[in-house]
Amino acid sequence: METNYNHLKQQTARLSVISNTLLVSLKLVVGLFTGAVSIVSEAAHSAVDLIAALVAYVAVRKASKPPDSQHAYGHGKIENLSAAFEAVLIVVAALWIVYESIDRINNPHMPEYLEYGLIVMAVSIVVNYWVSSKLYYVARLTGSQALEADALHLKADIWTSAGVFVGLAIIKLTGLYWLDPIIAIAVAVIVFKAGFSMTMKSIYELTDVTLPEAEEAEIRAIVHQHPEVIAFHRLRTRRSGSFRLIDMHIVLKKDMYLEQAHNVCDEIEITIKAQFAPCDVVIHLEPCDYNEGFGFCPSECGENCKHE
């Protein structure tokens, strides 16, 4: 299953690279031909998407490598680092668009042949909608942050392309050429917002923030489904790329055989992995009367001993 996920992630990342390459080329050529800074700003936005797609492609390939002597927990953090890098690129692109737009306001210019720009924006909307939907589906299926970040880029590109399309249509019909740099600045605001949101998420992931409360609640429910478990505590969770890392202490009856205890842990691990794959689960065993706070605990402790 994990191998299939890795192949699917790489295949999807490759699709994003191809689509972004085509869109960057189209927007740049048409933007320079028409002289519309809003189209050129969209080309810059798509160029960031292309770089992001390339980074995501490399990241999912590197992150899928198995653990080695220097990376005992695998290479999942590469995906988190790539998302952080993509976020910086987005912010830089937004600032560049603002700079070019201000220059165009100070040096006004009437764009020409805007019908070509309208066609390119329409093509961009359709292509990015299809590719971003594919990226989101695979990102949610595999838990890939790199693909999710790439999908976020393309989703933002859909809205900015739609805004540029409407703006170009208005300019074409009314001749209000000063709208061109204003539209470009509006694009920059959307791009900056996406970059800021992604930066915050990357920081959370890189600083080992815990899994969402809903996911931790599911983990607790899975543990409580096993009657052999008297109690459990010290649940710790975090993410490394698409991997969830989970560890906990569980308390079992003091007279349970080692093989029985091992089987209980295996059952818990299998259930958690089925729910949150790919993930790594580490369980520390403790006998009931050894855990601090229990004192003397008989072998048949009962449900009244459960706590967390």
HULINMO-V692545 format. One record per pair of residues at least 24 apart in sequence whose ideal C-beta (glycine too) atoms are under 10 Angstrom apart, sorted by the first residue. I is the first residue (numbers start at 0). GAP is how many residues later the second one is. If there is no record, write none. Layout:
BEGIN
i: [I,I]
gap: [GAP,GAP]
END
This chain:
BEGIN
i: [0,0,0,0,1,1,1,1,1,1,1,2,3,4,4,4,4,4,4,4,4,4,4,5,5,5,5,5,5,5,5,5,6,7,7,7,7,7,7,7,8,8,8,8,8,8,8,8,8,8,8,8,8,8,8,8,8,8,9,9,9,9,9,9,9,10,10,10,10,11,11,11,11,11,11,11,11,11,11,11,11,11,11,11,12,12,12,12,12,12,12,12,12,12,12,12,12,12,12,13,13,13,13,13,14,14,14,14,14,14,14,15,15,15,15,15,15,15,15,15,15,15,15,15,15,15,15,15,16,16,16,16,16,16,16,16,16,16,16,17,17,17,18,18,18,18,18,18,18,18,18,18,18,18,19,19,19,19,19,19,19,19,19,19,19,19,19,19,19,19,20,20,20,20,20,20,21,21,21,21,21,22,22,22,22,22,22,22,22,22,22,22,22,23,23,23,23,24,25,25,25,25,25,25,25,26,26,26,26,26,26,26,27,28,28,29,29,29,29,29,29,29,29,30,30,30,30,30,32,32,32,32,32,33,33,33,33,33,33,33,33,33,33,34,34,34,34,34,34,34,34,34,34,35,35,35,35,35,35,35,35,35,35,35,35,35,35,35,35,35,35,36,36,36,36,36,36,36,36,36,36,36,36,36,37,37,37,37,37,37,37,37,37,37,37,37,37,37,37,37,37,37,37,37,37,37,37,37,38,38,38,38,38,38,38,38,38,38,38,38,38,38,38,39,39,39,39,39,39,40,40,40,40,40,40,40,40,40,40,40,40,40,40,40,40,40,40,40,41,41,41,41,41,41,41,41,41,41,41,41,41,41,42,42,43,43,43,43,43,43,43,43,43,43,44,44,44,44,44,44,44,44,44,44,44,44,44,44,44,44,44,44,45,45,45,45,45,45,45,45,46,46,46,47,47,47,47,47,47,47,47,47,47,47,47,47,47,48,48,48,48,48,48,48,48,48,48,48,48,48,49,50,50,50,50,50,50,51,51,51,51,51,51,51,51,51,51,51,51,51,51,52,52,52,52,52,52,52,52,52,53,53,53,54,54,54,54,54,54,54,54,54,54,55,55,55,55,55,55,55,55,55,55,55,55,55,55,56,56,56,56,57,57,58,58,58,58,58,58,58,58,58,58,59,59,59,59,59,59,59,59,59,60,61,61,62,62,62,62,62,62,62,63,63,63,63,63,66,70,72,72,72,72,72,73,73,73,73,73,73,73,74,74,74,75,75,75,75,75,75,75,75,75,75,75,75,75,76,76,76,76,76,76,76,76,77,77,77,78,78,78,78,78,78,78,78,78,78,78,78,78,78,79,79,79,79,79,79,79,79,79,79,79,79,79,79,79,80,80,80,80,80,80,81,81,81,81,81,81,82,82,82,82,82,82,82,82,82,82,82,82,82,82,82,83,83,83,83,83,83,83,83,83,84,84,85,85,85,85,85,85,85,85,85,85,86,86,86,86,86,86,86,86,86,86,86,86,86,87,87,87,87,88,88,88,89,89,89,89,89,89,89,89,89,89,89,89,89,90,90,90,90,90,90,90,91,91,91,92,92,92,92,92,92,93,93,93,93,93,93,93,93,93,93,93,94,94,94,94,95,95,96,96,96,96,96,96,96,96,96,96,97,97,97,97,97,97,97,97,98,99,99,99,99,100,100,100,100,100,100,100,100,100,101,101,101,102,103,103,103,103,103,103,103,104,104,104,104,104,104,105,106,107,107,107,107,108,108,108,108,109,109,109,109,109,109,110,110,110,110,110,112,113,113,113,113,113,113,113,113,113,114,114,114,115,116,116,116,116,116,116,116,117,117,117,117,117,117,118,119,119,119,119,120,120,120,120,120,120,120,120,120,120,121,121,121,122,123,123,123,123,123,123,123,123,124,124,124,124,124,124,124,124,125,125,126,126,126,126,127,127,127,127,127,127,127,127,127,128,128,128,128,128,129,130,130,131,131,131,138,140,141,141,141,141,142,142,142,142,142,142,142,142,142,143,143,143,144,144,144,144,144,144,144,144,145,145,146,147,147,147,148,148,148,148,151,151,151,151,151,152,152,152,152,154,155,155,155,155,155,155,155,155,156,156,156,156,158,158,158,158,158,159,159,159,159,159,159,159,159,160,162,162,203,204,204,204,204,205,205,206,207,207,207,207,207,207,208,208,208,209,209,209,209,209,210,210,210,210,210,210,210,210,210,210,211,214,214,214,214,214,215,217,217,217,218,218,218,218,218,218,218,218,218,218,219,219,220,220,221,221,221,221,221,221,221,221,221,222,222,222,222,222,222,222,222,223,223,223,224,224,224,225,225,225,225,225,225,225,226,226,227,227,227,227,227,227,227,227,227,227,228,228,228,228,228,229,229,229,229,229,229,229,229,229,229,229,229,229,229,229,229,229,230,230,230,230,230,230,230,230,230,230,230,231,231,231,231,231,231,231,231,232,232,232,232,232,232,232,233,233,233,234,235,236,236,238,239,239,239,240,241,241,241,242,242,242,242,242,243,243,243,243,243,243,243,243,243,244,244,244,244,245,245,245,245,245,245,245,245,246,246,246,246,246,247,247,247,247,247,247,248,248,248,248,248,249,249,249,249,249,250,250,250,250,250,250,250,250,250,250,250,250,250,251,251,251,251,251,251,252,252,252,252,252,252,252,252,252,253,253,253,253,253,253,253,253,253,253,253,253,254,254,254,254,254,255,255,255,255,257,260,260]
gap: [272,273,276,277,62,64,140,240,241,275,276,61,138,55,59,133,136,137,138,139,237,272,273,54,55,57,58,59,136,138,236,272,57,52,129,130,133,134,136,139,47,48,50,51,52,54,55,70,126,129,130,132,133,134,135,137,138,233,46,47,48,50,51,54,137,46,49,123,127,44,45,48,119,122,123,125,126,127,129,130,132,135,138,139,40,41,42,43,44,45,46,47,48,122,125,131,133,134,137,39,42,43,46,47,38,42,115,116,119,120,123,33,34,36,37,38,40,41,112,115,116,118,119,131,134,135,137,138,32,33,34,35,36,37,38,39,40,41,133,32,35,113,27,30,31,34,105,108,109,111,112,113,115,135,26,27,28,29,30,31,32,33,34,107,108,111,130,133,134,137,25,26,28,29,32,33,24,28,101,102,105,24,26,27,97,100,101,104,105,108,131,134,138,24,25,26,27,25,90,93,94,95,97,98,101,90,93,94,96,97,134,137,92,87,91,83,84,86,87,88,89,90,91,80,85,86,89,133,78,79,80,83,84,77,78,79,80,81,82,83,86,134,146,69,74,75,76,77,78,79,82,142,145,68,73,74,75,76,77,78,80,81,128,131,132,135,141,144,145,147,148,60,63,64,66,67,68,72,74,143,144,146,147,148,59,62,63,66,73,76,79,83,122,125,126,127,129,130,133,141,142,143,144,145,146,147,148,149,72,75,77,78,79,81,82,85,122,125,128,129,141,144,145,57,60,61,64,140,144,52,53,55,56,57,59,60,63,119,123,139,140,142,143,144,145,146,147,150,55,75,78,79,82,115,118,119,121,122,123,141,142,145,77,81,48,49,50,52,53,56,140,143,144,147,45,48,49,51,52,79,108,111,112,115,116,119,139,142,143,145,146,149,47,78,82,107,108,111,114,115,42,46,49,38,41,42,43,44,45,46,48,105,108,109,143,146,147,37,40,41,44,79,82,83,101,103,104,105,107,108,103,34,35,38,39,42,102,30,31,33,34,35,37,38,94,97,98,100,101,102,146,33,78,82,93,94,96,97,100,101,28,32,96,24,26,27,28,30,31,34,91,94,95,26,27,30,79,83,88,89,90,91,92,93,94,95,97,25,89,90,93,24,88,24,26,27,85,86,87,88,90,91,182,78,82,84,85,86,87,90,181,182,85,84,179,81,82,83,177,178,179,180,78,80,177,178,214,213,169,165,167,170,172,207,166,167,168,169,171,204,206,165,166,168,67,68,69,129,163,164,165,166,167,168,169,202,204,68,128,129,131,162,163,164,166,68,162,163,64,65,66,67,68,69,70,123,126,160,161,162,163,164,65,66,69,121,122,123,124,125,126,127,128,159,160,161,162,64,65,121,124,125,160,63,64,67,68,120,159,61,62,63,64,65,66,67,69,115,116,118,119,122,123,158,61,65,114,115,117,118,119,121,122,64,117,60,63,64,66,67,108,109,112,113,116,62,65,66,107,108,109,110,111,112,113,114,115,116,107,110,111,114,64,106,109,59,62,63,66,101,102,103,104,105,106,107,108,109,100,101,103,104,105,107,108,99,100,103,94,95,98,99,101,102,91,93,94,95,96,97,98,99,100,101,102,93,96,97,100,92,95,63,84,87,88,89,90,91,92,94,95,83,86,87,89,90,91,93,94,89,81,84,85,88,79,80,81,82,83,84,85,86,87,79,82,83,78,73,74,76,77,78,80,81,73,75,76,77,79,80,75,74,69,70,72,73,68,69,71,72,61,65,66,67,68,70,57,60,61,66,69,59,53,54,55,56,57,58,59,63,66,53,54,57,52,47,48,50,51,52,54,55,46,47,48,50,51,54,46,41,44,45,48,39,40,41,42,43,44,45,46,47,48,39,40,43,38,30,33,34,36,37,38,40,41,32,33,34,35,36,37,39,40,32,35,27,30,31,34,25,26,27,28,29,30,31,32,33,25,26,28,29,32,24,26,27,24,25,26,103,101,99,100,135,136,96,98,99,100,101,133,134,135,136,97,98,134,53,56,57,60,94,95,96,97,95,96,95,50,53,94,45,49,52,53,42,43,45,46,49,38,41,42,45,39,31,34,35,37,38,39,41,42,30,33,34,37,27,28,31,32,35,24,26,27,28,29,30,31,34,26,24,27,35,33,34,35,36,33,34,31,28,29,30,31,32,37,28,29,30,25,26,27,28,29,24,25,26,27,28,33,34,35,65,68,25,24,29,31,60,61,30,54,57,58,25,27,29,49,52,53,56,57,60,62,28,88,50,54,45,46,47,48,49,50,52,53,54,25,27,45,48,49,60,83,85,79,82,84,42,43,46,24,26,38,39,41,42,45,37,76,24,25,28,32,33,35,36,37,39,40,24,35,36,39,77,24,26,56,57,58,61,64,67,69,70,71,72,73,74,75,76,77,55,57,60,62,63,66,70,74,75,76,77,36,51,52,54,59,74,75,76,51,53,58,59,60,74,75,50,52,74,73,46,39,42,40,38,39,40,37,35,36,37,33,34,35,36,37,28,29,31,32,33,34,35,36,37,34,35,36,37,26,27,30,33,34,35,36,37,33,34,35,36,37,24,33,34,35,36,60,34,35,36,37,42,33,34,35,36,41,34,35,36,37,38,39,40,43,46,50,54,55,56,33,34,35,36,47,49,34,35,36,44,45,46,47,48,52,32,33,34,35,36,37,40,42,43,44,45,47,32,33,43,44,45,29,31,32,43,27,24,26]
END
